Amino acid sequence: MVECLIVGVGGFIGAVCRYLLGQIPLQNNCPFPLKTFFINILGAFVIGIIAASALKNHSISPRTVLFLKVGICGGFTTFSSFALETGELLKSGNIGMGFLYAVLSVVAGILAVFAGEMIISCRS
């Protein structure tokens, strides 16, 4: 039960941070969902740092890792928004932009995780 509360508090923090970043005004006339893309890539980068830090430093408690990875990062990143925006781009006829967004999000997200892990592994 404690783990559920830990995830819930972290999720609250992550969701609020995601909401606040989403409120940053951008002059974006392009249909590419830049804010969601940035939030997802930032979240992937941070979760890479957390995962690598937890593997490298065994003194980090499992509950702290749960709070950071599942709670904060899970509440912060926006896969459901990504899926909705991709679907909207495809339905509106922006097929190329929809596929570009989907492919870039997946590839950049994976690269961001690797980058986060590399930062921690290089600090040995």
Phi and psi in degrees as a GROMACS rama.xvg file:
@    title "Ramachandran Plot"
@    xaxis  label "Phi"
@    yaxis  label "Psi"
@TYPE xy
-61.3895  -39.2768  VAL-2
-61.081  -38.1232  GLU-3
-62.6877  -40.7997  CYS-4
-66.7403  -39.6884  LEU-5
-61.2309  -47.0119  ILE-6
-64.2957  -41.1323  VAL-7
-62.9518  -44.166  GLY-8
-64.9089  -44.8712  VAL-9
-62.4653  -41.7098  GLY-10
-61.7652  -39.5612  GLY-11
-59.6349  -48.5381  PHE-12
-61.7528  -46.6643  ILE-13
-62.5808  -41.7057  GLY-14
-66.4784  -39.7782  ALA-15
-65.6973  -42.1681  VAL-16
-62.2772  -40.7355  CYS-17
-62.5579  -44.1146  ARG-18
-61.5523  -46.299  TYR-19
-63.9339  -41.5484  LEU-20
-64.2436  -35.0428  LEU-21
-67.2243  -18.1731  GLY-22
-85.5394  -8.18046  GLN-23
-65.6386  122.202  ILE-24
-72.7396  132.596  PRO-25
-125.565  142.232  LEU-26
-88.9369  84.915  GLN-27
-122.838  96.7713  ASN-28
-86.0722  -4.10971  ASN-29
-84.4048  143.947  CYS-30
-71.1601  -8.32611  PRO-31
-63.898  124.595  PHE-32
-74.826  77.894  PRO-33
-61.2335  -42.9645  LEU-34
-63.1414  -48.3954  LYS-35
-63.0242  -40.6433  THR-36
-59.2296  -49.3495  PHE-37
-61.4548  -45.0821  PHE-38
-60.8569  -44.5006  ILE-39
-65.569  -40.4003  ASN-40
-70.1919  -40.7437  ILE-41
-61.4995  -43.7806  LEU-42
-62.179  -40.3016  GLY-43
-64.2133  -40.8914  ALA-44
-63.0854  -46.3259  PHE-45
-65.5327  -42.2991  VAL-46
-66.6196  -29.6611  ILE-47
-64.3785  -42.5123  GLY-48
-63.0952  -44.5362  ILE-49
-64.2646  -46.6275  ILE-50
-61.9744  -45.0814  ALA-51
-67.6256  -38.1144  ALA-52
-64.403  -40.2668  SER-53
-66.184  -37.5645  ALA-54
-69.9523  -37.2058  LEU-55
-79.0404  -36.0824  LYS-56
-116.281  97.6741  ASN-57
-72.8202  -4.9003  HIS-58
-81.7792  -9.90373  SER-59
-73.6776  125.032  ILE-60
-69.8997  148.386  SER-61
-57.734  -32.5156  PRO-62
-69.4867  -35.2197  ARG-63
-66.1217  -43.5314  THR-64
-61.9896  -43.1932  VAL-65
-60.0072  -45.9091  LEU-66
-58.1573  -45.6946  PHE-67
-75.3615  -48.6703  LEU-68
-75.5907  -58.1234  LYS-69
-78.712  -42.2869  VAL-70
-72.1924  -74.8034  GLY-71
-65.3001  -52.8588  ILE-72
-66.1793  -38.3865  CYS-73
-64.8772  -38.5525  GLY-74
-75.4959  -25.5112  GLY-75
-82.4726  -45.2885  PHE-76
-76.1247  163.719  THR-77
-135.937  59.5495  THR-78
-61.5581  -39.0848  PHE-79
-64.2949  -38.9957  SER-80
-65.918  -40.6225  SER-81
-57.9116  -47.1696  PHE-82
-64.3963  -42.6495  ALA-83
-63.2132  -48.3451  LEU-84
-65.0565  -37.7489  GLU-85
-62.8245  -46.3794  THR-86
-60.4613  -40.1198  GLY-87
-65.8423  -40.6542  GLU-88
-61.4731  -44.973  LEU-89
-65.0249  -44.5375  LEU-90
-65.3896  -32.4301  LYS-91
-82.3567  1.98897  SER-92
93.605  -0.775937  GLY-93
-86.606  60.7077  ASN-94
-59.7184  -49.4285  ILE-95
-60.6745  -44.869  GLY-96
-66.1395  -37.8388  MET-97
-62.5459  -46.158  GLY-98
-68.7492  -38.2823  PHE-99
-60.1061  -46.4968  LEU-100
-60.9916  -45.5177  TYR-101
-63.6614  -48.3966  ALA-102
-67.1834  -45.8397  VAL-103
-61.9177  -39.9216  LEU-104
-63.1318  -44.9228  SER-105
-68.3438  -49.2399  VAL-106
-65.5886  -47.7841  VAL-107
-65.6016  -35.3867  ALA-108
-62.8842  -45.5541  GLY-109
-64.6726  -43.5585  ILE-110
-62.8691  -35.9816  LEU-111
-66.3405  -39.6219  ALA-112
-60.3953  -47.999  VAL-113
-59.6506  -40.8362  PHE-114
-62.8985  -43.5585  ALA-115
-61.7863  -42.4281  GLY-116
-65.5072  -39.9096  GLU-117
-64.7536  -37.9829  MET-118
-59.2743  -42.0659  ILE-119
-72.299  -42.3508  ILE-120
-69.0914  -27.5209  SER-121
-76.7176  -15.2441  CYS-122
-85.8556  11.1626  ARG-123
